[in-house]
Amino acid sequence: MATFLFDKIIFGPVKSRRLGVSLGINLMPVDVKVCSFDCIYCECGFTPKTRTKKAMLPSREEVRKKLDEKLHEMKADKQLPDVITFAGNGEPTLHPQFAGIIDDTIELRNQLAPDASIAVLSNSTMLHKPDVFNALLKIEDNILKLDSAFDETVNLINCPKNDYSLDSVVEQFKSFNGKVIVQTLFVKGSLKGVVVDNSTEKEVSAWLEKIQEIKPKQVMIYTIARDTPVNSLEKVSAEKLDAIAAKVEKAGFKVQVSY
């Protein structure tokens, strides 16, 4: 199916299913995806295995300048965002100046859009880096991906590019002491003849055990809503998402469902 890339550093604002009116920040190149995962459902398509040229990331100074300009424009129009969201063409925490960019964003937010929160949508692969971890502690919405409690399912759905230890990642989640939002995309279908489904009873029960270990302030669950690079994937039904949400609530956690 058709997928797309974000062609700007600052994009939107867009109406987010989960976050409200969101002004996006893309720290990756505008012409290629750069990510430590290669999720089979990613709206940006697959991560290129080889590149013909070096991927060019925007500088910290360029990001600050573009965000400053956009927030001034939105303030003049009296249409400030609900949230400033780091997302885009890959994993934002891969940017070598990520921590400094977060500091700049907090400063500009405080000056120009004090009611907006700051969110980072991350696949959780860089949490072992102290500067990334500490930067995520500074923002309001530290949204981290956990699509399964089983390494084999993570390898099937998320396709980590480097060594990935689910146990280590869960320990890092726990180190946030509740200042974390767990985000999970539920999907079903097949991939090269292999069944894909992280919404089964076995999957959900094991995943919920991890949620109880992590003790997040919120859980976000959703399913595919846009085109994916694998055309044999299907949405998980609203009924099933509601059933999963009910289990999360029964375990004592706030949950947000996006269909």
C-alpha positions in Angstrom: 0.0 0.0 0.0 1.0 3.6 -0.4 3.0 5.2 2.5 4.4 8.7 2.9 7.2 10.7 4.4 6.9 14.1 6.2 8.5 16.7 4.0 9.2 19.4 6.6 10.9 19.7 10.0 7.8 21.3 11.5 4.5 19.9 10.2 0.9 20.5 10.9 -0.8 21.3 13.1 -2.9 18.1 12.6 -5.8 16.7 14.6 -4.3 13.7 16.4 -6.4 10.7 17.3 -4.7 10.6 20.7 -3.3 14.0 21.5 -5.6 16.7 20.1 -4.3 19.6 17.9 -0.7 18.6 17.5 2.2 20.5 16.0 4.7 18.0 14.8 8.5 18.0 14.9 10.4 15.7 12.5 14.0 15.3 13.6 14.8 12.9 10.7 15.5 13.7 7.1 12.6 14.9 4.9 13.5 12.5 2.1 14.2 9.2 3.8 13.1 7.2 6.9 15.7 6.6 9.6 14.7 4.3 12.4 15.9 1.6 14.8 12.7 -0.4 14.1 11.2 -1.4 10.8 7.6 -1.9 11.9 5.5 -3.8 9.3 2.6 -1.3 9.9 4.6 2.0 9.7 2.9 4.7 7.7 6.3 5.9 6.5 7.0 2.6 4.9 10.0 0.3 5.4 13.4 1.6 6.5 15.8 1.5 3.6 18.4 -1.3 4.0 21.0 0.8 2.0 21.3 4.4 1.1 22.8 6.1 -1.9 23.8 9.2 0.2 24.3 10.1 3.8 21.1 10.9 5.7 21.1 14.6 6.6 19.4 15.4 9.9 18.3 18.9 10.7 20.6 20.8 13.1 19.5 21.8 16.6 19.7 25.4 15.5 17.5 24.8 12.5 14.9 23.0 14.5 14.8 25.8 17.0 14.5 28.5 14.3 11.6 26.7 12.5 9.7 26.0 15.7 10.1 29.6 16.9 8.7 30.9 13.6 5.8 28.5 13.6 4.8 29.2 17.2 4.9 32.9 16.5 2.7 32.4 13.5 0.2 30.3 15.4 0.2 32.7 18.3 -0.6 35.6 15.9 -3.5 33.6 14.5 -4.7 32.7 18.0 -4.5 29.0 17.1 -1.9 27.6 19.4 -1.5 23.8 19.6 -2.6 21.5 22.4 0.6 19.6 22.1 4.0 19.8 20.4 4.8 16.3 19.2 8.1 14.7 18.2 7.3 12.1 15.6 8.0 12.2 11.8 10.2 10.0 9.6 11.6 7.6 12.1 12.8 7.5 15.7 13.3 11.0 17.1 15.6 9.9 19.9 18.2 8.8 17.4 19.1 12.5 16.7 22.5 13.2 18.4 21.2 16.5 19.7 17.9 15.2 20.9 18.4 16.3 24.6 19.3 19.9 23.6 16.4 20.1 21.2 14.1 19.1 24.0 15.5 21.9 26.2 15.0 24.4 23.3 11.4 23.2 22.8 10.6 23.6 26.5 12.0 27.1 26.5 10.0 28.1 23.4 6.9 26.4 24.6 7.1 28.3 27.9 7.5 31.6 26.1 4.9 31.2 23.3 2.5 28.4 24.0 2.5 27.8 27.8 -0.7 25.7 27.8 0.7 23.2 25.3 2.2 20.0 26.4 5.3 18.3 24.8 5.1 14.8 23.6 7.6 12.4 22.2 6.5 9.3 20.4 9.4 6.8 20.8 10.0 3.2 20.0 12.0 2.9 23.3 15.2 1.7 21.8 17.4 4.6 23.0 16.3 4.6 26.6 19.7 3.2 27.6 21.3 6.5 26.7 21.3 8.8 29.9 20.8 12.0 27.9 17.7 10.6 26.1 16.3 9.1 29.4 16.8 12.4 31.3 15.3 14.5 28.4 12.2 12.3 28.4 11.8 12.9 32.1 11.4 16.7 31.4 8.4 16.5 29.1 4.7 16.0 29.9 3.9 13.1 27.5 6.7 10.5 27.4 5.0 8.0 25.0 6.9 4.8 24.6 6.0 1.8 22.4 5.4 -1.7 23.7 3.6 -3.8 21.1 4.1 -7.2 22.8 5.5 -9.0 25.8 7.2 -11.6 23.7 10.5 -11.1 21.9 9.4 -13.2 19.0 6.4 -11.0 18.4 8.4 -7.9 18.7 10.9 -9.3 16.1 7.9 -10.1 13.8 6.0 -6.8 14.1 8.7 -4.2 15.0 11.7 -5.8 13.3 14.4 -4.2 15.5 17.5 -3.2 13.5 20.0 -3.8 16.4 20.1 -6.0 19.5 16.9 -5.7 21.4 16.1 -7.1 24.8 12.5 -6.8 25.9 13.4 -7.4 29.5 15.9 -4.6 29.5 13.5 -2.2 27.9 10.8 -3.0 30.5 13.3 -2.3 33.2 14.0 1.1 31.6 10.3 1.7 31.5 10.1 1.0 35.2 12.9 3.4 35.9 10.6 6.3 34.9 8.6 5.6 38.1 5.3 6.1 36.5 6.2 9.1 34.3 5.6 7.2 31.2 2.7 6.5 28.8 2.7 3.0 27.2 1.5 3.0 23.6 0.5 -0.2 21.9 -0.7 -0.8 18.4 -2.8 -4.0 18.0 -2.8 -5.6 14.5 -3.6 -8.9 12.9 -3.0 -10.5 9.5 -0.1 -12.3 8.0 3.5 -11.7 6.9 5.1 -14.1 4.3 2.8 -16.9 5.5 3.3 -16.3 9.2 0.3 -15.3 11.3 0.5 -11.8 12.8 -1.7 -11.1 15.8 -0.8 -9.4 19.0 -4.4 -9.2 20.2 -4.8 -12.9 21.2 -5.6 -13.8 24.7 -2.1 -15.1 25.2 -0.6 -11.9 23.9 -2.8 -9.6 25.8 -2.4 -11.4 29.1 1.4 -11.3 28.9 1.3 -7.7 27.8 -0.9 -6.7 30.7 1.6 -8.3 33.1 4.2 -6.0 31.7 1.9 -3.0 32.1 1.4 -4.0 35.8 5.2 -4.1 36.2 5.7 -0.7 34.5 2.9 1.1 36.3 2.5 3.8 33.7 0.4 6.9 34.2 -1.6 6.0 31.1 -1.9 3.3 28.4 -2.8 4.2 24.8 -4.1 1.4 22.6 -5.0 1.7 18.9 -4.9 -0.1 15.6 -3.9 0.7 12.1 -5.7 3.7 10.5 -3.5 4.5 7.5 -1.8 2.6 4.7 0.9 0.2 5.7 3.9 -1.3 3.8 2.4 -4.8 4.2 -0.9 -5.1 2.5 -2.0 -8.3 4.4 -2.5 -6.5 7.7 -5.9 -5.8 9.2 -7.4 -3.5 11.8 -8.2 -5.1 15.1 -12.0 -4.6 15.7 -13.3 -1.8 18.0 -15.0 -4.5 20.1 -11.6 -6.2 20.7 -9.9 -2.9 21.5 -12.7 -2.1 24.0 -12.3 -5.5 25.6 -8.5 -5.0 26.0 -9.2 -1.5 27.4 -11.6 -2.9 30.0 -8.8 -5.2 31.2 -6.4 -2.3 31.5 -8.9 -0.3 33.5 -9.7 -3.3 35.7 -6.0 -3.5 36.5 -6.2 0.1 37.7 -4.7 2.1 34.8 -6.1 5.0 32.7 -6.5 3.9 29.1 -7.2 5.8 25.9 -8.5 3.9 22.9 -8.2 5.1 19.3 -10.1 3.2 16.6 
